[in-house]
Amino acid sequence: MTDRLLNVQLNGAVAHVELNRPAKRNALNEALIDALDAAFASFGDDVRAVVLSAAGEHFCAGLDLAENSVRAPVDILRTSQRWHQVFHRIQFSNKPVVAVLQGAVIGGGLELALAAHVRIVEVGAFFQLPEAQRGIFVGGGASVRVARVIGPDRMTEMMLTGRRYSAEDGHRLGLAHYLADAGHGRQMAAQLAEQVAGNSSLSNWAAINAVPRIHDMSMSDGLFTEALTAAVTQSSHDARERMEAFLNGSRS
């Protein structure tokens, strides 16, 4: 499936989703957000992992300011909530998402990246939240997702100063999990996605959906939810087969 803004290809159990606005540094406009939503909504059980990448030199320069200049507060509210809805779908589906980050990972691009579960950053990329310099505020979930990764204090400083973090800094801080040489991120992503796709679908679902929710809970509620999730996953037919295979030496 290919359209002007988004390229989607299936390779076995892995779907490859590519932002395709390179002339705009893959800035996010309403049409691209809608295309992302439609793509992730279309994946059936045959898709077990997703690679999220971008055409051109940059992953995503964030909000398309040409489309989103000064507007009425209610319109900005609705746009923000729409982004939340789509990024929530990406993060809390049962499809692990591996993101490849190159060049600019700015504002909304960083918000989109942090909806992914595994992030690979290529050397030469950089992370930035320049909203204060534009007279605006984050609206795609950064105050939740970015702040949870690097902490609210560091995120506040990042916004106030417009500070750029290099690929190496972002890897050290947790904005990315893997550091790849320039041009090699997609190969690494494909390999990781294939590995993740081979996991139990129920275990992948539990990792994606239980862990962040448990993080929001009190300790006692979190431990109770963990026990319930373990009971559901470990009693499945797939889990029994995989554990028997491991005990028999046919699975590592």
The 8 nearest C-alpha neighbors of each residue, nearest first, counted from 0:
[[1, 7, 8, 6, 2, 9, 5, 38],
 [2, 0, 6, 7, 5, 3, 8, 4],
 [3, 1, 5, 4, 6, 0, 7, 19],
 [2, 4, 5, 19, 1, 6, 20, 31],
 [5, 3, 19, 2, 20, 31, 18, 6],
 [4, 6, 18, 19, 2, 17, 3, 1],
 [5, 7, 1, 17, 16, 2, 19, 18],
 [8, 6, 16, 0, 15, 1, 17, 5],
 [9, 7, 15, 14, 0, 10, 6, 16],
 [8, 10, 14, 13, 11, 15, 7, 12],
 [11, 9, 13, 14, 12, 8, 15, 46],
 [10, 12, 13, 9, 46, 14, 45, 193],
 [11, 13, 46, 47, 45, 10, 196, 48],
 [14, 12, 48, 10, 49, 11, 46, 9],
 [15, 13, 9, 49, 8, 10, 50, 46],
 [14, 16, 50, 8, 7, 49, 9, 51],
 [15, 17, 7, 51, 6, 50, 52, 14],
 [18, 16, 52, 53, 6, 5, 51, 19],
 [19, 17, 53, 5, 54, 25, 20, 52],
 [18, 20, 4, 5, 54, 21, 17, 53],
 [19, 21, 25, 23, 22, 4, 24, 18],
 [22, 20, 24, 55, 25, 23, 54, 19],
 [21, 23, 24, 20, 25, 55, 19, 26],
 [24, 22, 25, 21, 20, 26, 60, 63],
 [23, 25, 21, 26, 22, 57, 60, 59],
 [26, 24, 20, 59, 23, 21, 18, 60],
 [27, 25, 63, 60, 61, 59, 24, 62],
 [28, 26, 62, 63, 61, 31, 25, 32],
 [27, 29, 63, 31, 30, 32, 26, 62],
 [30, 28, 32, 31, 33, 27, 78, 66],
 [29, 31, 33, 32, 28, 34, 4, 27],
 [32, 30, 34, 33, 28, 29, 4, 27],
 [31, 33, 29, 35, 34, 30, 36, 28],
 [34, 32, 30, 36, 31, 35, 29, 37],
 [35, 33, 31, 37, 36, 32, 38, 30],
 [36, 34, 38, 32, 33, 37, 31, 39],
 [35, 37, 33, 34, 39, 38, 85, 40],
 [38, 36, 40, 34, 35, 39, 41, 33],
 [37, 39, 35, 41, 40, 36, 34, 42],
 [38, 40, 41, 36, 37, 42, 35, 89],
 [39, 41, 37, 38, 42, 36, 88, 43],
 [42, 40, 38, 39, 37, 43, 36, 46],
 [43, 41, 39, 40, 46, 38, 44, 45],
 [42, 44, 45, 46, 41, 40, 47, 39],
 [43, 45, 46, 47, 42, 12, 200, 94],
 [44, 46, 43, 12, 47, 42, 11, 13],
 [47, 45, 12, 44, 13, 43, 48, 42],
 [46, 48, 196, 12, 94, 13, 45, 44],
 [49, 47, 95, 13, 94, 196, 192, 46],
 [50, 48, 96, 14, 13, 15, 97, 95],
 [49, 51, 15, 97, 96, 98, 16, 14],
 [52, 50, 98, 16, 17, 97, 15, 99],
 [53, 51, 17, 99, 98, 16, 18, 50],
 [54, 52, 18, 17, 58, 19, 55, 57],
 [55, 53, 19, 21, 18, 17, 56, 52],
 [54, 56, 21, 57, 53, 24, 58, 22],
 [55, 57, 102, 101, 54, 58, 21, 24],
 [58, 56, 102, 103, 101, 24, 59, 55],
 [57, 59, 53, 101, 100, 104, 103, 102],
 [58, 60, 108, 25, 104, 26, 61, 57],
 [61, 59, 105, 26, 24, 108, 103, 104],
 [62, 60, 107, 108, 106, 26, 105, 59],
 [61, 63, 27, 26, 107, 64, 28, 60],
 [64, 62, 26, 27, 28, 65, 66, 67],
 [63, 65, 67, 66, 68, 62, 26, 28],
 [66, 64, 63, 67, 68, 62, 28, 26],
 [67, 65, 64, 63, 68, 28, 29, 62],
 [68, 66, 64, 65, 63, 69, 70, 62],
 [67, 69, 64, 66, 70, 65, 63, 75],
 [68, 70, 67, 71, 75, 72, 64, 66],
 [71, 69, 68, 72, 74, 75, 67, 73],
 [70, 72, 74, 73, 75, 69, 76, 68],
 [73, 71, 75, 74, 76, 70, 77, 69],
 [72, 74, 76, 75, 71, 77, 70, 78],
 [75, 73, 77, 76, 71, 72, 78, 70],
 [74, 76, 78, 72, 73, 77, 79, 71],
 [77, 75, 73, 79, 74, 78, 72, 80],
 [76, 78, 80, 74, 79, 75, 81, 73],
 [79, 77, 81, 75, 80, 76, 74, 82],
 [80, 78, 138, 76, 82, 81, 77, 139],
 [79, 81, 83, 77, 82, 78, 84, 76],
 [80, 82, 78, 84, 83, 79, 77, 85],
 [83, 81, 79, 85, 139, 84, 80, 86],
 [84, 82, 80, 86, 81, 85, 139, 87],
 [83, 85, 81, 87, 82, 86, 80, 88],
 [86, 84, 88, 82, 87, 36, 83, 81],
 [85, 87, 89, 83, 88, 84, 114, 82],
 [86, 88, 90, 84, 85, 89, 91, 83],
 [89, 87, 85, 86, 91, 90, 92, 84],
 [88, 90, 86, 87, 91, 92, 114, 85],
 [91, 89, 114, 87, 88, 92, 115, 86],
 [92, 90, 88, 208, 89, 87, 207, 93],
 [91, 93, 94, 88, 89, 90, 204, 207],
 [92, 94, 204, 95, 91, 203, 207, 200],
 [95, 93, 48, 92, 47, 96, 49, 204],
 [96, 94, 48, 116, 49, 93, 97, 203],
 [95, 97, 49, 115, 116, 50, 48, 94],
 [96, 98, 117, 50, 118, 51, 115, 188],
 [99, 97, 51, 118, 50, 52, 119, 115],
 [98, 100, 119, 52, 184, 120, 118, 185],
 [101, 99, 120, 58, 119, 121, 98, 104],
 [102, 100, 124, 58, 121, 57, 120, 103],
 [101, 103, 124, 57, 56, 58, 125, 123],
 [102, 104, 57, 125, 105, 60, 58, 124],
 [105, 103, 126, 108, 109, 59, 58, 60],
 [104, 106, 127, 60, 108, 61, 109, 126],
 [107, 105, 128, 61, 108, 109, 127, 110],
 [106, 108, 61, 110, 109, 62, 139, 111],
 [109, 107, 61, 59, 105, 111, 104, 106],
 [108, 110, 112, 104, 107, 106, 111, 105],
 [111, 109, 107, 113, 141, 108, 112, 139],
 [110, 112, 108, 114, 109, 113, 107, 86],
 [111, 113, 109, 114, 110, 115, 108, 98],
 [112, 114, 115, 110, 111, 109, 144, 145],
 [113, 115, 90, 111, 112, 86, 89, 116],
 [116, 114, 96, 113, 112, 117, 90, 97],
 [115, 117, 96, 97, 95, 118, 114, 90],
 [116, 118, 97, 115, 98, 96, 176, 119],
 [119, 117, 175, 98, 176, 97, 99, 177],
 [120, 118, 177, 99, 175, 178, 100, 176],
 [121, 119, 100, 178, 175, 99, 179, 166],
 [120, 122, 179, 181, 101, 180, 178, 124],
 [121, 123, 181, 180, 166, 124, 179, 120],
 [122, 124, 121, 166, 102, 125, 181, 165],
 [125, 123, 102, 101, 166, 122, 121, 103],
 [124, 126, 165, 166, 103, 164, 104, 102],
 [127, 125, 104, 164, 163, 105, 165, 103],
 [128, 126, 105, 163, 129, 162, 106, 161],
 [127, 129, 106, 158, 130, 105, 161, 157],
 [130, 128, 161, 132, 131, 158, 127, 106],
 [131, 129, 133, 135, 132, 136, 128, 134],
 [130, 132, 134, 133, 129, 135, 158, 159],
 [131, 133, 130, 129, 134, 161, 135, 159],
 [134, 132, 130, 131, 135, 129, 136, 64],
 [133, 135, 131, 132, 130, 136, 129, 69],
 [134, 136, 130, 133, 131, 137, 132, 129],
 [137, 135, 130, 138, 131, 134, 133, 158],
 [136, 138, 139, 141, 130, 135, 142, 106],
 [139, 137, 79, 140, 136, 141, 82, 107],
 [140, 138, 82, 83, 79, 110, 141, 107],
 [139, 141, 143, 142, 138, 144, 110, 83],
 [142, 140, 145, 144, 143, 110, 139, 137],
 [143, 141, 146, 140, 145, 144, 137, 151],
 [142, 144, 141, 146, 140, 145, 147, 151],
 [145, 143, 141, 147, 146, 140, 142, 113],
 [146, 144, 141, 148, 147, 143, 142, 149],
 [145, 147, 150, 151, 143, 148, 149, 142],
 [148, 146, 144, 150, 145, 149, 143, 151],
 [147, 149, 145, 146, 150, 173, 144, 174],
 [148, 150, 146, 147, 172, 153, 145, 154],
 [149, 151, 146, 147, 152, 153, 148, 154],
 [152, 150, 146, 154, 153, 155, 149, 147],
 [153, 151, 155, 154, 150, 156, 146, 149],
 [154, 152, 156, 155, 151, 150, 157, 149],
 [153, 155, 157, 151, 156, 152, 146, 158],
 [154, 156, 158, 152, 157, 153, 151, 159],
 [157, 155, 159, 153, 158, 154, 160, 152],
 [156, 158, 154, 162, 155, 161, 160, 159],
 [159, 157, 155, 161, 128, 156, 160, 129],
 [160, 158, 156, 157, 161, 155, 131, 162],
 [159, 161, 162, 157, 158, 156, 129, 131],
 [162, 160, 129, 158, 157, 159, 128, 163],
 [161, 163, 157, 160, 127, 164, 158, 128],
 [164, 162, 127, 126, 125, 165, 161, 157],
 [163, 165, 126, 168, 125, 169, 162, 127],
 [164, 166, 125, 168, 167, 169, 124, 163],
 [167, 165, 169, 124, 125, 168, 122, 170],
 [166, 168, 170, 165, 169, 171, 122, 178],
 [169, 167, 165, 171, 170, 166, 164, 172],
 [170, 168, 174, 166, 172, 171, 167, 175],
 [169, 171, 175, 167, 173, 168, 172, 174],
 [170, 172, 168, 169, 173, 167, 174, 175],
 [173, 171, 169, 170, 174, 168, 149, 148],
 [172, 174, 175, 170, 171, 169, 176, 148],
 [175, 173, 169, 170, 172, 148, 176, 113],
 [176, 174, 170, 118, 173, 119, 177, 169],
 [175, 177, 118, 170, 119, 173, 117, 174],
 [176, 178, 119, 175, 120, 118, 179, 170],
 [177, 179, 120, 121, 119, 170, 122, 176],
 [180, 178, 121, 184, 183, 120, 122, 181],
 [179, 181, 122, 121, 183, 182, 178, 184],
 [180, 182, 121, 122, 183, 179, 123, 184],
 [181, 183, 184, 180, 121, 185, 179, 101],
 [184, 182, 180, 181, 186, 185, 179, 187],
 [185, 183, 187, 186, 179, 99, 182, 121],
 [186, 184, 188, 187, 183, 189, 99, 182],
 [185, 187, 189, 188, 184, 183, 190, 182],
 [186, 188, 190, 184, 185, 189, 191, 183],
 [189, 187, 185, 191, 186, 190, 192, 184],
 [190, 188, 192, 186, 187, 191, 185, 193],
 [189, 191, 187, 193, 188, 192, 194, 186],
 [190, 192, 194, 188, 193, 189, 195, 187],
 [193, 191, 195, 189, 194, 190, 48, 196],
 [194, 192, 196, 190, 191, 195, 189, 197],
 [193, 195, 191, 197, 192, 196, 190, 198],
 [194, 196, 192, 197, 198, 193, 191, 48],
 [197, 195, 47, 193, 48, 194, 198, 192],
 [196, 198, 195, 194, 193, 199, 47, 200],
 [199, 197, 195, 196, 200, 203, 202, 194],
 [198, 200, 202, 201, 203, 197, 237, 238],
 [201, 199, 203, 202, 198, 204, 47, 93],
 [200, 202, 204, 199, 203, 205, 232, 93],
 [203, 201, 205, 199, 204, 200, 206, 232],
 [204, 202, 200, 206, 201, 205, 207, 199],
 [203, 205, 93, 201, 207, 202, 206, 208],
 [206, 204, 202, 209, 208, 203, 207, 201],
 [207, 205, 203, 204, 210, 209, 208, 202],
 [208, 206, 204, 205, 209, 91, 203, 210],
 [207, 209, 205, 91, 206, 204, 210, 211],
 [210, 208, 205, 212, 206, 211, 213, 207],
 [209, 211, 213, 212, 206, 208, 214, 207],
 [212, 210, 214, 213, 209, 208, 215, 207],
 [211, 213, 214, 215, 209, 210, 208, 216],
 [212, 214, 221, 216, 210, 215, 211, 209],
 [213, 215, 211, 212, 216, 210, 221, 217],
 [216, 214, 212, 213, 211, 217, 221, 210],
 [217, 215, 213, 221, 214, 220, 218, 212],
 [216, 218, 220, 219, 221, 215, 213, 214],
 [217, 219, 221, 220, 222, 216, 213, 223],
 [218, 220, 222, 221, 217, 223, 216, 224],
 [221, 219, 223, 217, 222, 218, 216, 224],
 [222, 220, 213, 218, 224, 216, 223, 219],
 [221, 223, 225, 219, 224, 220, 218, 226],
 [222, 224, 220, 226, 225, 221, 219, 227],
 [225, 223, 227, 221, 226, 222, 228, 220],
 [224, 226, 222, 228, 223, 227, 221, 229],
 [225, 227, 229, 223, 224, 228, 230, 222],
 [228, 226, 230, 224, 229, 225, 231, 223],
 [229, 227, 225, 231, 230, 226, 224, 232],
 [228, 230, 226, 232, 227, 231, 233, 225],
 [231, 229, 227, 228, 233, 232, 234, 226],
 [232, 230, 228, 229, 234, 233, 227, 235],
 [233, 231, 229, 234, 235, 230, 201, 202],
 [234, 232, 238, 230, 235, 229, 231, 239],
 [233, 235, 232, 231, 230, 238, 236, 239],
 [236, 234, 238, 237, 233, 232, 239, 231],
 [235, 237, 239, 238, 240, 234, 233, 241],
 [236, 238, 240, 235, 239, 241, 199, 234],
 [237, 239, 241, 235, 240, 236, 233, 242],
 [240, 238, 236, 242, 237, 241, 243, 235],
 [241, 239, 237, 243, 238, 242, 244, 236],
 [240, 242, 244, 238, 243, 239, 237, 245],
 [243, 241, 245, 239, 244, 240, 238, 246],
 [244, 242, 246, 240, 245, 241, 239, 247],
 [243, 245, 247, 241, 249, 250, 242, 246],
 [246, 244, 250, 242, 248, 243, 247, 249],
 [245, 247, 243, 248, 244, 242, 249, 250],
 [248, 246, 244, 245, 249, 243, 250, 242],
 [247, 249, 245, 246, 250, 244, 251, 243],
 [248, 250, 244, 247, 245, 251, 246, 243],
 [251, 249, 245, 244, 248, 241, 247, 246],
 [250, 245, 249, 248, 244, 246, 241, 247]]
